[in-house]
């Protein structure tokens, strides 16, 4: 389903002057679907409105030589994220050692529609299927996430396709791929479920092969819900945390 509903996203971007703001704004206005960009140099924040995927916005900002961190999307309680990792050969390893291979960002834009921005990196070329699973149990990685989430009540008729089938993402020869789709669910319905992206048949029990990635769907900040600049646990700045995550494969 095509993405047609505009939404707002907020990014932290290191900017030192109005020239920096113009560079960032100019790069973003070249993206299809951008309707408004507001750069706040003193607060180092950029507000973007339109239908462009957050992953494309980050790439456009990075192309100007600056980094970008998504600080919030949509209204309060309308955004979610899933960090997709591979569990192949790592089921018994510490969580911090697992390899991040993808990221799914979700923004609810209406009572019946949520945008899903899915990006993968470092997997083999081919067609991958993304699905939301019935459970959020990652004890055995993808194998313990259960069947595709039906999303229907107990009285639903048989033969109705599960609402957890998100779509297909094509991975190119460089191991990268992304998809931006509009899907009929609300964010609150999928919080705590797992998302799996795999070349396996999603209707069968999944195995933890090297090209299957999985993560739990968790709430993320809405616009202006996140004013964090320093991690209260480690004392690291936002940008130090960003560097740490990039070394783990975060997109």
C-alpha positions in Angstrom: 0.0 0.0 0.0 1.4 3.4 -1.0 2.4 5.9 1.6 0.3 9.0 1.3 -0.3 10.3 4.9 2.3 13.0 5.9 3.8 12.8 9.4 6.5 14.7 11.4 9.9 13.4 12.5 12.5 15.1 14.8 16.2 14.6 14.4 19.2 15.6 16.4 21.8 17.0 13.9 25.1 18.7 14.8 24.9 22.2 13.3 27.1 25.2 14.0 25.6 28.0 12.0 22.9 29.0 9.6 25.0 27.8 6.7 24.8 24.3 8.3 21.0 24.6 8.6 20.7 25.6 4.9 22.9 22.7 3.8 20.7 20.2 5.7 17.4 21.9 4.6 18.5 21.9 1.0 19.5 18.3 1.0 16.1 17.2 2.6 14.0 19.3 0.2 15.5 17.2 -2.7 13.8 14.1 -1.2 10.5 13.1 -2.7 7.6 13.7 -0.3 9.2 16.4 1.9 6.8 19.3 2.5 8.5 21.2 5.3 11.9 21.4 7.1 12.7 23.5 10.1 16.3 23.6 11.4 16.9 24.9 15.0 20.7 25.6 15.2 20.8 26.5 19.0 19.0 23.3 19.9 20.7 21.2 17.1 17.3 19.8 16.0 15.7 19.4 12.6 11.9 18.9 12.2 10.8 17.3 9.0 7.3 16.9 7.7 6.2 14.8 4.7 6.0 11.2 3.5 9.7 10.4 3.1 10.9 7.4 5.2 13.0 8.3 8.2 15.8 6.1 6.9 16.0 8.2 3.7 16.1 11.4 5.8 19.0 10.1 7.8 20.9 9.1 4.7 20.3 12.6 3.1 21.6 14.3 6.2 24.6 12.1 6.4 25.4 12.9 2.8 26.0 16.5 3.9 28.8 15.2 6.2 26.7 15.3 9.4 25.2 12.6 11.5 21.6 12.3 12.5 19.7 10.6 15.3 15.9 10.2 15.2 14.5 11.7 18.4 10.8 11.2 17.8 8.1 10.4 15.2 4.4 11.2 15.1 2.2 11.8 18.2 2.8 10.4 21.6 2.3 6.7 21.9 2.1 6.4 18.1 5.6 5.2 17.3 7.6 2.0 17.7 10.9 0.4 16.8 12.3 -3.0 16.4 16.1 -3.7 16.4 16.6 -6.7 14.2 19.4 -9.1 15.1 20.7 -12.5 13.9 20.6 -15.3 16.5 22.4 -17.8 14.2 25.1 -19.5 16.2 24.7 -16.9 18.9 21.8 -18.3 21.0 24.0 -18.7 24.0 26.1 -15.6 23.6 25.5 -12.4 25.6 22.9 -10.1 24.1 25.6 -7.4 23.5 27.5 -9.7 21.2 24.6 -10.3 18.7 24.9 -8.7 15.3 22.4 -6.0 14.3 21.3 -6.5 10.7 18.2 -4.3 10.5 15.9 -1.7 11.9 12.2 -1.2 11.6 10.6 2.1 12.5 6.9 2.4 12.7 4.7 5.6 12.9 0.9 5.4 13.2 -0.7 8.1 11.0 -4.4 7.3 11.3 -6.6 5.0 13.4 -6.3 2.3 10.8 -2.8 2.9 9.3 0.8 2.6 10.4 3.9 3.3 8.3 6.7 0.8 8.4 10.2 1.8 7.5 12.3 -1.3 7.3 16.0 -1.3 6.5 18.4 -4.4 6.3 22.2 -4.5 5.9 24.7 -7.3 5.9 22.5 -10.2 4.7 22.7 -12.3 1.5 21.0 -10.9 -1.6 17.5 -12.1 -2.4 13.8 -11.5 -1.6 13.0 -11.4 2.1 9.6 -11.5 3.8 8.8 -9.4 6.9 6.2 -10.5 9.4 5.0 -9.7 12.9 4.8 -12.9 15.0 2.3 -14.0 17.6 4.8 -13.9 20.5 7.6 -11.7 21.6 9.6 -14.6 23.1 13.3 -14.4 21.8 14.5 -17.2 24.1 15.3 -19.3 21.1 15.5 -16.4 18.6 13.2 -16.6 15.6 12.3 -20.2 16.5 10.3 -19.1 19.6 8.3 -16.3 18.1 5.4 -18.5 17.0 3.2 -18.2 14.0 2.5 -15.0 12.0 0.3 -12.6 14.1 -3.3 -13.0 13.0 -4.5 -9.7 14.3 -8.1 -11.0 14.2 -10.5 -11.6 17.0 -11.7 -15.1 17.9 -14.9 -14.6 15.8 -13.0 -13.8 12.6 -13.8 -15.9 9.6 -11.4 -18.6 8.4 -9.3 -17.8 5.3 -8.6 -14.2 6.3 -4.9 -13.4 5.7 -2.9 -12.6 8.9 -2.4 -8.9 9.5 1.1 -9.7 10.5 2.3 -10.1 6.9 4.1 -6.8 6.3 5.6 -7.3 2.8 8.8 -8.1 0.9 12.1 -6.4 0.8 14.7 -7.0 -2.0 18.3 -7.2 -0.9 20.8 -6.2 -3.5 24.3 -7.5 -4.2 25.8 -5.2 -1.6 23.7 -6.8 1.1 21.5 -3.7 1.6 17.8 -3.2 1.1 14.8 -1.2 2.4 11.1 -0.9 2.1 8.6 1.7 3.2 5.0 0.6 3.4 1.6 1.5 4.8 0.0 -1.3 6.8 -3.4 -1.6 8.5 -2.7 -1.9 12.2 -2.3 0.4 15.2 1.0 0.7 17.1 -0.5 -0.4 20.4 -1.6 -3.7 18.8 1.9 -4.9 18.0 3.9 -3.7 21.0 5.6 -6.7 22.6 5.3 -8.9 19.5 8.4 -9.9 17.6 9.2 -8.9 14.0 11.0 -11.4 11.8 12.6 -10.8 8.4 13.7 -14.0 6.6 13.9 -15.8 3.3 12.2 -18.8 5.0 8.5 -19.6 4.5 6.9 -17.5 7.2 4.0 -19.9 7.7 6.3 -22.6 9.0 8.4 -22.8 12.3 11.4 -20.6 11.7 15.0 -21.6 12.2 17.9 -19.3 13.2 19.8 -19.3 10.0 22.4 -16.6 9.2 20.1 -14.5 7.1 17.1 -14.5 9.4 16.8 -11.5 11.7 14.4 -10.9 14.6 13.6 -8.3 17.2 10.9 -7.3 19.7 8.7 -4.3 18.8 9.0 -1.6 21.5 7.5 1.9 21.9 9.7 4.8 20.8 9.4 8.5 21.4 6.8 10.7 19.7 7.6 14.2 18.6 9.1 16.2 21.5 8.7 13.2 23.9 12.5 12.7 24.1 14.7 15.5 25.4 17.6 13.2 26.4 21.1 14.6 25.7 23.1 12.5 28.2 22.5 8.9 29.2 21.7 8.8 32.9 23.1 5.3 33.2 26.5 5.8 31.6 27.0 9.5 31.5 27.7 9.3 27.8 26.4 12.0 25.4 23.8 11.2 22.8 26.6 11.2 20.1 28.8 8.9 22.1 25.9 6.5 22.4 25.3 6.7 18.7 29.0 5.8 17.9 28.7 2.8 20.3 25.6 1.5 18.5 27.1 2.0 15.0 30.0 -0.3 16.0 27.4 -3.0 16.8 25.9 -2.6 13.3 23.0 -0.2 14.1 21.6 1.5 11.1 
